[in-house]
Amino acid sequence: MMKKLALVGAAALMIGACTPREERAAAGGAIGAGAGAIIGGLATGTGGGALAGAALGGVAGAIIGAETTPRRRCWVNRWGERVCRYRR
């Protein structure tokens, strides 16, 4: 029951994020935590190793997800048109 509640909570956090940067951070964190838990569990064979892998993977995934979001820069040109460009 608690696992289902945790999964629903994680899904709500990913869907409820406000900006694309936050959405990418949440998705990256979830993917990183899952991968880290699998790798940590397989490498150590213990639940503690899986937990440590999930924590480290989640943090790393969230950072990478947030930092790879394209940034939009907008301005108004001399004709009054709004111009937006994406950059990394």
PELINPE-V18101 format. One record per run of one state. SS is the DSSP state (~ for helix, > for strand, _ for the rest). FROM is the first residue (numbers start at 1). LEN is the number of residues. If there is no record, write none. Layout:
BEGIN
ss = {SS & SS}
from = {FROM & FROM}
len = {LEN & LEN}
END
This chain:
BEGIN
ss = {_ & ~ & _ & ~ & _ & ~ & _ & > & _ & > & _}
from = {1 & 2 & 16 & 20 & 45 & 47 & 68 & 71 & 77 & 82 & 88}
len = {1 & 14 & 4 & 25 & 2 & 21 & 3 & 6 & 5 & 6 & 1}
END
